[in-house]
Amino acid sequence: MNARDADRFSELFTTDGDFVDFTGGWQSGRPSIRDGHAKAFESFLAHGEFRFASTTIDESRPGVAVCHALWVFTGQQDGQGQTIRDRTGIITLVIVPTDHGPAVRAGQNTEHRQALP
């Protein structure tokens, strides 16, 4: 995420992967995931840094896992270049086996309005 490389981010997903962003936008398929993140990386995510406060991974069956991660985004700037408050949220990813190794089949990102632990 901090590299702001939409191509690399989208390659983490299966070709038919789905991602629902924190605004409720549904990106279906790698090209849509790439395009949605390229726009975000060029605009409101252009400045700042993500870090993960905690993560859990639950292998629900062999090769299939559900990952939940609490994230914090610091250093975001508004349209006038002023740093705004830290943002926090939870991302959930469903990871499945593919012929090329594990990949994300589905993801959901939800922004928090409260500070994380």
Secondary structure, DSSP 8 states (H G I E B T S, - for coil): -TT--HHHHHTTEEEEEEEE-TT--EEESHHHHHHHHHHHHHTTTSS-EEEEEEEEEEEEETTEEEEEEEEEEE--B-TTS-B---EEEEEEEEEE--TTS-EEEEEEEEEESS---
